Amino acid sequence: MIENSERGITLNKTLAWGMLLSLVSAVWFGGTTVADLQASTENLDAAIRETREVAAADRRTALQIEARVRALETNASRQDARFDALRQSLDEVKAGQQETNELLRRLIRAPSE
């Protein structure tokens, strides 16, 4: 109970102890809440850092894969050029064989004529 007396405003002991206990409980609850929030914030920061590291590793991996694909494409282009040159050479050899065959046929036919 709160009373107004000659000494000023006085509180009943039960009320005073109740207010003190409430105040201490509020401070304790606030402190634990702040500590929990700090721990949660640190966990979130760690998770964000880990996610960024994974993303950076994924980017590096993607760049490495892209470089490998480019190298394979370059090699494929070189092989295509080689095969084209080989085809041309085979066509030339084939044409030469046809000419040789024609000459041989003419030579075979010539004495009989």
Residue frames as qw, qx, qy, qz and C-alpha x, y, z in Angstrom:
[[0.000, 0.891, 0.454, 0.000, 0.00, 0.00, 0.00],
 [0.390, 0.328, -0.019, 0.860, 1.22, 3.50, -0.77],
 [0.301, -0.813, -0.454, 0.207, 0.65, 6.12, 1.90],
 [0.242, 0.681, -0.065, 0.688, 1.30, 9.79, 2.13],
 [0.639, -0.636, -0.351, 0.253, 2.70, 10.52, 5.57],
 [0.233, -0.946, 0.117, 0.192, 4.92, 13.03, 7.36],
 [0.548, -0.426, 0.557, 0.456, 7.98, 11.33, 5.99],
 [0.276, 0.411, -0.524, -0.694, 6.65, 11.61, 2.47],
 [0.849, 0.140, -0.261, -0.438, 5.33, 8.82, 0.30],
 [0.338, -0.406, 0.836, -0.147, 5.95, 5.43, 1.91],
 [0.669, 0.148, -0.609, -0.399, 5.51, 1.94, 0.54],
 [0.877, -0.319, 0.238, -0.269, 4.30, -1.12, 2.34],
 [0.339, -0.524, 0.760, 0.180, 7.11, -3.72, 2.66],
 [0.660, 0.242, 0.710, 0.044, 5.22, -6.29, 0.64],
 [0.505, 0.840, 0.183, -0.075, 4.61, -3.79, -2.15],
 [0.021, -0.866, 0.467, 0.179, 8.23, -2.63, -2.06],
 [0.479, -0.298, 0.810, 0.161, 9.53, -6.18, -2.25],
 [0.653, 0.490, 0.577, -0.013, 7.07, -6.99, -5.03],
 [0.371, 0.918, -0.062, -0.129, 8.21, -3.96, -7.05],
 [0.190, -0.719, 0.646, 0.171, 11.87, -4.83, -6.44],
 [0.598, -0.018, 0.795, 0.097, 11.30, -8.44, -7.48],
 [0.602, 0.705, 0.369, -0.066, 9.40, -7.30, -10.59],
 [0.176, 0.923, -0.298, -0.166, 12.22, -4.92, -11.49],
 [0.347, -0.503, 0.776, 0.158, 14.88, -7.61, -11.01],
 [0.659, 0.265, 0.704, 0.024, 12.79, -10.09, -13.04],
 [0.504, 0.843, 0.140, -0.124, 12.35, -7.57, -15.84],
 [0.014, 0.831, -0.528, -0.177, 16.10, -6.85, -15.95],
 [0.496, -0.252, 0.825, 0.102, 16.90, -10.58, -15.91],
 [0.655, 0.506, 0.560, -0.041, 14.36, -11.30, -18.66],
 [0.367, 0.913, -0.088, -0.155, 15.66, -8.39, -20.74],
 [0.193, -0.697, 0.668, 0.174, 19.26, -9.55, -20.29],
 [0.576, -0.010, 0.810, 0.108, 18.51, -13.10, -21.35],
 [0.593, 0.708, 0.371, -0.099, 16.49, -11.83, -24.31],
 [0.195, 0.904, -0.332, -0.187, 19.38, -9.61, -25.41],
 [0.355, -0.472, 0.792, 0.154, 21.83, -12.51, -24.99],
 [0.648, 0.298, 0.701, 0.016, 19.57, -14.79, -27.05],
 [0.485, 0.855, 0.122, -0.140, 19.27, -12.12, -29.74],
 [0.023, -0.807, 0.552, 0.208, 23.04, -11.71, -29.84],
 [0.505, -0.186, 0.834, 0.122, 23.52, -15.47, -30.17],
 [0.628, 0.566, 0.531, -0.051, 20.92, -15.59, -32.94],
 [0.301, 0.921, -0.147, -0.197, 22.61, -12.69, -34.71],
 [0.215, -0.620, 0.725, 0.206, 25.99, -14.42, -34.50],
 [0.599, 0.125, 0.789, 0.060, 24.46, -17.63, -35.89],
 [0.545, 0.774, 0.301, -0.115, 22.87, -15.68, -38.75],
 [0.091, 0.877, -0.409, -0.233, 26.18, -13.94, -39.48],
 [0.401, -0.354, 0.826, 0.178, 27.95, -17.31, -39.59],
 [0.618, 0.411, 0.670, -0.007, 25.26, -18.73, -41.88],
 [0.404, 0.895, 0.040, -0.187, 25.50, -15.71, -44.19],
 [0.103, -0.741, 0.618, 0.240, 29.31, -16.02, -44.31],
 [0.518, -0.080, 0.843, 0.118, 29.05, -19.71, -45.10],
 [0.586, 0.646, 0.479, -0.092, 26.47, -19.04, -47.81],
 [0.250, 0.913, -0.226, -0.231, 28.71, -16.40, -49.37],
 [0.271, -0.539, 0.769, 0.213, 31.67, -18.77, -49.30],
 [0.590, 0.223, 0.774, 0.050, 29.62, -21.52, -50.94],
 [0.491, 0.822, 0.238, -0.163, 28.34, -19.05, -53.55],
 [0.059, 0.842, -0.471, -0.256, 31.90, -17.89, -54.25],
 [0.418, -0.264, 0.852, 0.170, 33.05, -21.50, -54.57],
 [0.603, 0.505, 0.615, -0.057, 30.12, -22.19, -56.91],
 [0.353, 0.902, -0.069, -0.237, 31.11, -19.18, -59.01],
 [0.137, -0.657, 0.701, 0.243, 34.71, -20.41, -59.15],
 [0.536, 0.052, 0.840, 0.068, 33.51, -23.88, -60.10],
 [0.555, 0.721, 0.383, -0.157, 31.25, -22.43, -62.77],
 [0.199, 0.882, -0.340, -0.258, 34.15, -20.41, -64.18],
 [0.317, -0.422, 0.829, 0.187, 36.37, -23.50, -64.17],
 [0.594, 0.339, 0.729, -0.016, 33.69, -25.51, -65.97],
 [0.448, 0.857, 0.114, -0.226, 33.22, -22.71, -68.48],
 [0.001, -0.766, 0.585, 0.267, 36.97, -22.63, -69.13],
 [0.456, -0.135, 0.871, 0.119, 37.02, -26.40, -69.62],
 [0.588, 0.594, 0.536, -0.115, 34.09, -26.21, -72.04],
 [0.299, 0.895, -0.185, -0.275, 35.86, -23.48, -74.02],
 [0.198, -0.558, 0.772, 0.231, 39.00, -25.62, -74.18],
 [0.542, 0.170, 0.822, 0.028, 36.96, -28.59, -75.38],
 [0.512, 0.783, 0.285, -0.209, 35.23, -26.43, -77.99],
 [0.108, 0.832, -0.457, -0.294, 38.61, -25.17, -79.19],
 [0.342, -0.295, 0.876, 0.168, 39.92, -28.70, -79.45],
 [0.583, 0.454, 0.667, -0.095, 36.77, -29.77, -81.30],
 [0.402, 0.871, -0.025, -0.281, 37.26, -26.92, -83.77],
 [0.063, -0.664, 0.698, 0.260, 40.87, -27.97, -84.32],
 [0.470, 0.003, 0.880, 0.060, 39.80, -31.57, -84.89],
 [0.565, 0.683, 0.409, -0.218, 37.13, -30.41, -87.34],
 [0.259, 0.854, -0.340, -0.296, 39.78, -28.50, -89.26],
 [0.243, -0.431, 0.852, 0.170, 42.06, -31.56, -89.25],
 [0.557, 0.283, 0.778, -0.063, 39.24, -33.80, -90.47],
 [0.498, 0.809, 0.124, -0.286, 38.42, -31.32, -93.22],
 [0.098, 0.750, -0.600, -0.262, 42.06, -31.32, -94.32],
 [0.387, -0.169, 0.905, 0.051, 42.13, -35.13, -94.16],
 [0.606, 0.535, 0.551, -0.208, 38.92, -35.32, -96.21],
 [0.394, 0.847, -0.190, -0.302, 40.42, -33.03, -98.83],
 [0.095, -0.566, 0.797, 0.188, 43.55, -35.15, -98.94],
 [0.507, 0.111, 0.853, -0.053, 41.47, -38.31, -99.31],
 [0.573, 0.717, 0.278, -0.284, 39.45, -36.67, -102.08],
 [0.226, 0.799, -0.481, -0.282, 42.70, -35.81, -103.86],
 [0.275, -0.311, 0.906, 0.088, 43.98, -39.36, -103.43],
 [0.587, 0.390, 0.682, -0.197, 40.67, -40.70, -104.70],
 [0.497, 0.810, -0.024, -0.311, 40.80, -38.41, -107.72],
 [0.037, 0.667, -0.712, -0.216, 44.37, -39.53, -108.37],
 [0.442, -0.047, 0.896, -0.025, 43.35, -43.18, -108.16],
 [0.619, 0.604, 0.427, -0.265, 40.50, -42.58, -110.59],
 [0.354, 0.823, -0.339, -0.288, 42.94, -40.96, -113.04],
 [0.169, -0.465, 0.862, 0.106, 45.34, -43.85, -112.58],
 [0.572, 0.219, 0.775, -0.153, 42.55, -46.36, -113.16],
 [0.578, 0.746, 0.138, -0.300, 41.48, -44.55, -116.32],
 [0.185, 0.751, -0.592, -0.227, 45.06, -44.53, -117.61],
 [0.345, -0.232, 0.909, 0.001, 45.43, -48.22, -116.82],
 [0.638, 0.457, 0.574, -0.233, 42.17, -48.98, -118.64],
 [0.473, 0.817, -0.154, -0.292, 43.35, -47.00, -121.65],
 [0.014, -0.612, 0.777, 0.145, 46.67, -48.83, -121.61],
 [0.501, 0.024, 0.860, -0.095, 44.93, -52.18, -121.37],
 [0.613, 0.633, 0.407, -0.240, 42.56, -51.26, -124.23],
 [0.199, 0.820, -0.349, -0.407, 45.20, -49.67, -126.43],
 [0.145, -0.376, 0.861, 0.309, 47.15, -52.80, -127.49],
 [0.427, 0.310, 0.848, -0.041, 43.93, -54.65, -128.32],
 [0.410, 0.780, 0.252, -0.400, 42.74, -51.92, -130.63]]
